[in-house]
């Protein structure tokens, strides 16, 4: 039960989009649709001990939305997000 709360905390704190929502790349202005959201574990180095440990993360896959191109055809990419990074808010903004 604790693990589920940790994943929900990542989604809430980082304001991650839902599957089907569209996001815009802050760097390029391109539109991407969230195709998949998954709860995963990510290996990181513990800053105190240097040992590897697993932390909860949320995996999002994106498809580049283009007119006339069916969903899932074309460019796709994926990233994982944890409570300890701010990469989603740095690189993306939710459009709808």
Residue frames as a rotation matrix with the C-alpha (Angstrom) as fourth column:
UNK 1
0.568 0.823 0.000 0.00
0.823 -0.568 0.000 0.00
0.000 0.000 -1.000 0.00
UNK 2
0.332 -0.525 -0.784 2.89
0.230 -0.761 0.607 2.36
-0.915 -0.382 -0.132 0.77
UNK 3
-0.658 -0.643 0.392 4.26
0.497 0.021 0.868 1.92
-0.566 0.765 0.306 -2.78
UNK 4
-0.052 0.736 0.675 0.95
0.969 -0.125 0.211 2.95
0.240 0.665 -0.707 -4.36
UNK 5
0.788 0.337 -0.515 0.92
0.512 -0.824 0.243 6.14
-0.343 -0.455 -0.822 -2.29
UNK 6
-0.108 -0.914 -0.390 4.47
0.230 -0.405 0.885 6.93
-0.967 0.006 0.255 -3.41
UNK 7
-0.668 -0.084 0.739 3.50
0.735 0.074 0.674 6.66
-0.111 0.994 0.013 -7.09
UNK 8
0.392 0.887 0.242 0.40
0.882 -0.437 0.174 8.80
0.260 0.146 -0.954 -6.54
UNK 9
0.551 -0.279 -0.786 2.59
0.381 -0.754 0.535 11.37
-0.742 -0.594 -0.309 -4.75
UNK 10
-0.603 -0.787 0.129 4.90
0.435 -0.189 0.880 11.59
-0.669 0.587 0.456 -7.79
UNK 11
-0.380 0.541 0.750 1.93
0.875 -0.053 0.482 12.11
0.301 0.839 -0.453 -10.13
UNK 12
0.672 0.708 -0.218 0.37
0.736 -0.607 0.299 14.74
0.079 -0.361 -0.929 -7.86
UNK 13
0.384 -0.588 -0.712 3.54
0.362 -0.613 0.702 16.62
-0.850 -0.527 -0.023 -6.90
UNK 14
-0.676 -0.733 0.072 5.01
0.298 -0.183 0.937 16.70
-0.673 0.655 0.342 -10.40
UNK 15
0.097 0.838 -0.537 1.61
-0.434 -0.450 -0.781 17.43
-0.896 0.308 0.320 -11.97
UNK 16
-0.872 -0.454 0.182 2.12
-0.092 0.518 0.851 14.70
-0.481 0.725 -0.493 -14.54
UNK 17
-0.366 0.760 -0.537 -0.41
-0.930 -0.287 0.228 14.44
0.019 0.583 0.812 -17.38
UNK 18
0.152 0.529 0.835 -2.90
-0.338 0.822 -0.459 11.61
-0.929 -0.213 0.303 -17.86
UNK 19
-0.695 -0.268 0.668 -2.83
0.445 0.569 0.691 9.21
-0.565 0.778 -0.276 -20.79
UNK 20
0.103 0.725 0.681 -4.41
0.995 -0.070 -0.076 10.94
-0.007 0.685 -0.729 -23.80
UNK 21
0.748 0.125 -0.652 -3.45
0.247 -0.964 0.099 14.44
-0.616 -0.235 -0.752 -22.76
UNK 22
0.594 -0.543 0.593 -1.30
0.615 -0.168 -0.771 16.59
0.519 0.822 0.234 -25.04
UNK 23
0.534 -0.532 -0.657 1.90
0.443 -0.485 0.754 18.28
-0.720 -0.694 -0.024 -23.88
UNK 24
0.940 -0.278 0.197 4.12
0.020 -0.532 -0.847 20.85
0.341 0.800 -0.494 -25.60
UNK 25
0.215 -0.952 -0.217 7.90
0.968 0.236 -0.079 20.73
0.126 -0.193 0.973 -25.65
UNK 26
0.757 0.015 -0.654 9.16
0.278 -0.912 0.301 23.94
-0.592 -0.410 -0.694 -24.07
UNK 27
-0.229 -0.960 -0.163 12.34
0.111 -0.192 0.975 23.75
-0.967 0.205 0.150 -26.18
UNK 28
-0.925 -0.214 0.313 10.88
0.290 0.132 0.948 23.02
-0.244 0.968 -0.060 -29.63
UNK 29
-0.545 0.788 -0.285 7.18
-0.718 -0.614 -0.327 23.90
-0.433 0.027 0.901 -29.33
UNK 30
-0.662 0.279 -0.696 6.16
-0.398 0.656 0.641 20.49
0.636 0.701 -0.324 -30.72
UNK 31
0.125 0.816 0.565 3.03
-0.991 0.081 0.102 18.71
0.037 -0.573 0.819 -29.52
UNK 32
-0.782 -0.378 -0.495 3.17
-0.322 0.926 -0.198 15.22
0.534 0.005 -0.846 -28.03
UNK 33
0.366 0.922 0.126 0.38
-0.712 0.190 0.676 12.95
0.600 -0.337 0.726 -26.78
UNK 34
-0.472 -0.439 0.765 0.85
-0.845 0.473 -0.251 10.81
-0.251 -0.764 -0.594 -23.68
UNK 35
-0.037 0.400 -0.916 0.35
-0.696 0.647 0.311 7.23
0.717 0.648 0.255 -24.85
UNK 36
0.358 0.081 -0.930 1.27
0.393 0.890 0.229 5.22
0.847 -0.448 0.286 -21.75
UNK 37
0.102 -0.333 0.938 1.76
-0.853 -0.515 -0.090 5.74
0.512 -0.790 -0.336 -18.02
UNK 38
0.491 -0.034 -0.871 3.38
0.205 0.976 0.077 3.04
0.847 -0.217 0.486 -15.92
UNK 39
0.787 -0.299 0.540 4.64
-0.612 -0.268 0.744 2.68
-0.078 -0.916 -0.394 -12.36
UNK 40
0.598 -0.681 -0.423 8.26
0.196 0.636 -0.746 1.52
0.777 0.363 0.514 -12.41
UNK 41
0.832 -0.479 -0.281 11.28
0.270 -0.092 0.958 1.32
-0.485 -0.873 0.053 -10.13
UNK 42
0.779 -0.600 0.181 14.42
-0.114 -0.420 -0.900 3.27
0.616 0.681 -0.396 -11.00
UNK 43
0.495 -0.711 -0.499 17.93
0.868 0.433 0.243 2.43
0.043 -0.554 0.832 -9.83
UNK 44
0.703 -0.318 0.636 19.78
-0.170 -0.944 -0.284 5.42
0.690 0.091 -0.718 -8.35
UNK 45
-0.265 -0.854 -0.447 22.90
0.531 0.258 -0.807 5.90
0.805 -0.451 0.385 -6.29
UNK 46
0.706 0.460 -0.538 22.20
0.688 -0.265 0.676 6.76
0.168 -0.847 -0.504 -2.64
UNK 47
0.534 -0.519 0.667 23.89
-0.109 -0.825 -0.555 10.14
0.838 0.224 -0.497 -2.04
UNK 48
0.666 -0.239 0.707 24.84
-0.746 -0.200 0.635 9.18
-0.010 -0.950 -0.311 1.52
UNK 49
0.434 -0.450 0.780 26.29
-0.216 0.789 0.575 5.72
-0.875 -0.418 0.245 1.02
UNK 50
-0.341 -0.530 -0.776 26.92
-0.877 -0.117 0.466 5.52
-0.338 0.840 -0.425 -2.72
UNK 51
-0.760 0.134 0.635 25.02
0.146 0.989 -0.033 2.22
-0.633 0.067 -0.771 -2.82
UNK 52
-0.824 0.547 -0.146 22.48
-0.257 -0.133 0.957 1.52
0.504 0.826 0.250 -5.55
UNK 53
-0.722 0.688 0.076 18.86
0.193 0.306 -0.932 1.51
-0.665 -0.658 -0.354 -4.43
UNK 54
-0.614 0.610 0.501 15.46
0.678 0.084 0.730 1.41
0.403 0.788 -0.466 -6.11
UNK 55
-0.765 0.471 -0.440 13.05
-0.026 -0.705 -0.709 4.32
-0.644 -0.530 0.552 -5.91
UNK 56
0.083 0.872 0.483 9.54
0.728 0.278 -0.626 4.62
-0.680 0.404 -0.612 -7.33
UNK 57
-0.813 -0.282 -0.510 9.17
-0.147 -0.747 0.648 6.40
-0.564 0.602 0.566 -10.66
UNK 58
0.378 0.918 0.123 6.46
0.082 0.099 -0.992 7.08
-0.922 0.385 -0.038 -13.21
UNK 59
-0.727 -0.566 0.389 7.18
0.364 0.162 0.917 6.16
-0.582 0.809 0.088 -16.83
UNK 60
0.388 0.815 -0.430 5.45
-0.108 -0.423 -0.900 8.21
-0.915 0.395 -0.076 -19.54
UNK 61
-0.535 -0.485 0.692 5.68
0.675 0.247 0.695 7.48
-0.508 0.839 0.195 -23.26
UNK 62
0.039 0.439 -0.898 4.95
-0.226 -0.871 -0.436 10.24
-0.973 0.220 0.065 -25.76
UNK 63
-0.076 0.015 0.997 3.93
0.922 0.382 0.065 10.18
-0.380 0.924 -0.043 -29.42
UNK 64
-0.842 -0.263 -0.471 4.57
0.086 -0.927 0.365 13.21
-0.533 0.267 0.803 -31.63
UNK 65
0.122 0.983 0.136 1.11
0.552 0.047 -0.833 14.42
-0.825 0.176 -0.537 -32.64
UNK 66
-0.854 -0.337 -0.397 0.93
-0.153 -0.567 0.809 15.42
-0.498 0.752 0.433 -36.30
UNK 67
0.122 0.930 -0.346 -2.07
-0.700 -0.167 -0.694 16.10
-0.704 0.327 0.631 -38.55
UNK 68
0.534 0.244 -0.810 -2.89
-0.819 0.389 -0.422 13.18
0.212 0.888 0.408 -40.82
UNK 69
-0.485 -0.722 -0.494 -0.68
-0.466 0.691 -0.553 10.71
0.740 -0.038 -0.671 -38.93
UNK 70
0.534 0.760 -0.370 -2.49
-0.086 0.485 0.870 8.00
0.841 -0.433 0.324 -36.92
UNK 71
0.590 -0.279 0.758 -1.64
-0.807 -0.216 0.549 7.70
0.011 -0.936 -0.352 -33.20
UNK 72
0.592 -0.446 0.671 1.40
-0.120 0.774 0.621 5.55
-0.797 -0.449 0.405 -32.53
UNK 73
0.588 -0.419 0.692 2.84
0.809 0.307 -0.501 6.00
-0.002 0.855 0.519 -36.03
UNK 74
0.576 -0.459 0.677 5.95
0.004 -0.826 -0.563 8.14
0.818 0.327 -0.474 -36.20
UNK 75
-0.424 -0.884 0.197 8.29
-0.130 -0.156 -0.979 9.46
0.896 -0.441 -0.049 -33.55
UNK 76
0.805 0.569 -0.166 7.89
0.074 0.181 0.981 8.24
0.588 -0.802 0.103 -29.97
UNK 77
-0.403 -0.908 0.112 9.95
-0.135 -0.063 -0.989 8.72
0.905 -0.414 -0.097 -26.81
UNK 78
0.665 0.603 -0.442 9.67
0.316 0.309 0.897 7.95
0.677 -0.736 0.015 -23.11
UNK 79
-0.383 -0.735 0.560 10.99
-0.348 -0.447 -0.824 9.25
0.856 -0.510 -0.084 -19.79
UNK 80
0.115 0.390 -0.914 10.77
0.804 0.504 0.316 8.32
0.583 -0.771 -0.256 -16.12
UNK 81
-0.056 -0.021 0.998 10.02
-0.323 -0.946 -0.038 10.85
0.945 -0.325 0.046 -13.41
UNK 82
-0.207 -0.071 -0.976 10.73
0.823 0.527 -0.213 10.64
0.529 -0.847 -0.050 -9.67
UNK 83
0.815 0.473 -0.333 10.10
0.578 -0.624 0.526 12.88
0.041 -0.621 -0.782 -6.69
UNK 84
0.335 -0.803 -0.492 13.76
0.476 -0.306 0.824 13.91
-0.813 -0.510 0.280 -6.85
UNK 85
-0.732 -0.563 0.384 13.86
0.627 -0.335 0.703 15.56
-0.267 0.756 0.598 -10.26
UNK 86
0.004 0.735 -0.678 12.07
0.026 -0.678 -0.734 18.44
-1.000 -0.015 -0.022 -11.96
UNK 87
-0.867 -0.480 0.136 12.56
0.118 0.067 0.991 17.34
-0.484 0.875 -0.001 -15.57
UNK 88
-0.202 0.843 0.499 8.86
0.976 0.215 0.032 17.26
-0.080 0.494 -0.866 -16.46
UNK 89
0.671 0.539 -0.509 8.23
0.544 -0.824 -0.157 20.89
-0.504 -0.172 -0.846 -15.53
UNK 90
-0.152 -0.805 -0.573 11.50
-0.095 -0.565 0.819 21.99
-0.984 0.179 0.010 -17.17
UNK 91
-0.913 -0.398 0.091 10.77
-0.003 0.229 0.973 20.35
-0.408 0.888 -0.211 -20.53
UNK 92
-0.663 0.723 0.195 6.97
0.615 0.378 0.692 20.12
0.426 0.579 -0.695 -20.90
UNK 93
-0.807 0.590 0.029 3.75
-0.474 -0.618 -0.627 22.03
-0.352 -0.520 0.778 -20.42
UNK 94
-0.573 0.690 0.442 0.31
0.630 0.716 -0.302 20.43
-0.525 0.106 -0.845 -20.48
UNK 95
-0.966 0.259 0.008 -1.83
-0.171 -0.660 0.732 21.77
0.195 0.705 0.682 -23.35
UNK 96
-0.036 0.994 0.104 -5.08
-0.895 -0.078 0.439 19.87
0.444 -0.077 0.893 -22.64
